[in-house]
């Protein structure tokens, strides 16, 4: 008995014991949170997944923080270190400012319900995909090409959300400025009609089964794009799960219409005539 008592008084054994206890506590707390969400239906599924994933990250970070504080307490007087080292505290705050900003912005995104696990988002205008992980410091999104993109919250300058079930397909053609707009209008109207007839299943429906916004021709959406030609676009409000497939179908119909009707596509600036 005295042997085991003496063994537990040794510092390495103490640290190992505390580490195991913290691991067990983290496991049981995370398990309890999962059981709570499984047994209740207070929130929608996406919101539950988001909160559960975020809380798991918080618990893991707190567990690590408690462990490091315990270890350091055996080597330093933490009370004197914290209260007496204003310079050290200021230096740490300066060094960790980006991490602190990430945490604050992450909490803001979470509690303002701007993002949820599984949402389709566009980040900074050039990265888009499904949110696969929401941590305390960063987002991970699975892009359409299969790559996993990680971005810290402080580096997000613009975030567009799929709006939980509502996505607007917006595809366009840039035609040469020599192209007769009347002819182009006629072709684009026909493409919009074809898309509604062939791909109406992708459209978002209201409670009566009618499309909220059918595929429609938006006429001229931009003039003299990059000094090459004019932009004509088609858009439609589709179900979130069908957004990628619907975009592919609309692009195909636009390409086929341009080919069949000999529409004059915009040319590169360095093309010789």
N, C-alpha and C positions, 0 to 999 in steps of 0.2 A: 504493500500500500504506500509506504514511504517512497519506494522507488518511483512509482507512477506520479506521486505528488511532486517529487523532485524533478522528474522528467518534464512535467507541464510547467515548471518554473523556468525552464530554459527558453531563451528568446526565440530561437528558430521554431521550436515546437509551438510556442504561443502564437507566432505569426501564422504558421500553417493552420492552426486550429481556428483562428479568427477568419482566415481566408475561406476555409471550408464552411464555417457558419454563415458567412456573407453569401457564398454561392448558394447554399441551401435556402436562405431567406429570399434571395432574388428569384430563385426557381419557384418557390411556393407563392410568392406575391404575383409573379407573372401568370402562374397557373390559376390563381384565384381570379385575376382579372379576366382571363380567357373564359373561365366557367361562368363568371358574372354576365359577360356579353352573350354567351351561348344560351343562358337560361332566361334572359330578358329580351324584350323587343322595344326598348324605349327609343332607339334611334334606328335610322335606315342602315342597311348593310354597309354601304361605303363609309358612312360616318363612324360606325363601330370599328371597322378595320383600321381607319385612320387613327382613332383614339387609342386603340389597342397597340398598334405598331409604335406610336409616339410614346405611350406610357412605358412600353418595354425598353425603349432607348433611354428614357429618363431614369428608370430603375437601375439599369446596367451602369449608367454613368454615376449615379449616387452610390452604388455598391463599390465601384472603383475608388470614388472619392473618400468614402469612409475607410477603406482599406489603407490607402496611402496616408491618410491623417493618422491612423493608428500606428503605422510603421514609423512615421516621422516623429511621433510623440515620444518614442523611446530614445531618440537621438537629440531632439531639440526641445526647448521650452517654448511651445507654440504660442502660449498666451503672451509671453514677453516679445516673441518674434513678431506677432501680429500687431500688438499695441505700440511697440517701440520702433518699428522699422517703417517709417512713413515713406522713406526714399525707396525701399524695396517694394512696398505696396504700389507706389506710383509707377515704378519700372515695370512691375508685373501687369498692371492695368494697361500700360502702353503696349507691351508685348502682346497681350491677349485681347486687344481691342477688336480685332477682326473676328476672333472666336466669339467674344461677347456679343458683337453685332449680329453674327449668324444666329445665336441662340434667341436673341430678342426678336429678330425678324421671323424666325421659325415659329415662335409662339404667336406672333401676330397673324401669320398666315393660317395657323391652326384655329385660333379662337375666333377669327373673323370669317372662318369657313370659306376661305378663298380656294382651298385645294382639298381634295379627298383622294384616298387610295383608289387607284383605278381610273382616275380622270384622264382624259386626253387633253394635253396642254401644248402650247407653243411658247417656248422660252426665248426671250431676246430676239424674237422674229426669225430665228434660224434653226432651232432645235425643236422637234415635235415628236410626241409619242405618248405612251401611257405611263402614268406614275406607278412605279413598281415598289418604291421604298420612300418613306418619309421619316427622316431621322431628325435629331435636334439641331444639326448643323447644315444638312444638305438634302437635296432631292435627288432621286435616281429615276430616270425615265427610260423606258425601253423604246428605242426609236423604230421606225418602220423598216429600217435596214437590218434590224436585229441587234445593233450595238447598244450597250447600256451606257447612258450619258449621266454623269454626276456633276451637279452644280451646287455650290454653296449659296445660301440665301442672300448673302451680301452681294453676290455677283449677278443676281437677277434684277435687271433694270425694267423688264417688261414681261408680263405673264398673261397669256390669253388662255382661258379655260373653256373646255367643251361645253360648259354650262349644264352639266349633269343631264345628259340625254338629248341635247340639242346641238347639232353641228350643221354649219352651213357650207355646203360644197360651193366653191366659187372658182370656175375654170375659165380660161380666156384664150383668145387667138389675137396675135398682133399681126395685122395685115398692112401691106404696103400702102403708103399714102396715095398711090396711083389707083388703088382699088376703089371702084364705085361703091359708096356707102349703101346706096339703095339695094344693090345686088347682095352685098354682105348682110344687110338687115334681113332680107328675105331668107337667106340660107340659115342664119342664126335662129330665126323664129321657127324654122322647120326642125332644127336640131333640138330646140327646147321641147317641141311637141313630141318628137321621137323619144326623147329621154323620159317624158311623162308616160308615154305609152309602154315603153320597154322596161323602165326601171322604177315604176311607181311604187313597187314593194319596198324600196329603200326610203321613201319619203316619210317624214314624221307625221303621224295622224293625230287628230283631236279625239275627244270622247265619242264623237259620232262617226268616226272612221274616215273623215275627210282630211285631205292633206292640209297641214298648217301653212305650208308655203311650197307650192309646186315649182318645178324647174321653170325658170323664166329667163328671157333674154333681157339683159340690162342695158342694151344699146351701147353707145360709146362711153366707156368708163375712163379712158385716158387718151389724150391726143399726143401725137408725135413722141412715142415712147423711145427714149434714148436716140432721138432724131432718126428713127428707122420706120415708124409707121404708127397706126392707131390701134387701140386695144378694144376688142369687143368681148363681152363676158356673159356667161350663163351661170346662174346660181339656183340653189334649192335647199330647203331645210330638211335634213335627213336624220335618221336614227343614229345615235352615237356609234353603235356597234357596226353600222354599215358605212361609216364615213369613208374609210379608205377604199373599199370596193366601189362605192358610188362615184368617187372621184376618178377612178380608173375608167369606169364605163363612160362618163361624160367626156373625158379626154379622148377616148377612142372615137366617139361619135363626132367630136369636133375635127379630129384628124381626117376621118373618112369623108366628112362633108367638104373639108377644104380640098381634098384630092378629087372628089367626084365633080365638084363645081369649079375647079380650076381657080380657086381664090388665090390672089397674089399675096404671098406671105412676105413679111418684112425681111429686108435683106441686111446682111452685115455691112458695116460702114466701109470696109476695105474691099468689098466685092467689086470687081471691074465690070463695066458695062460695054 
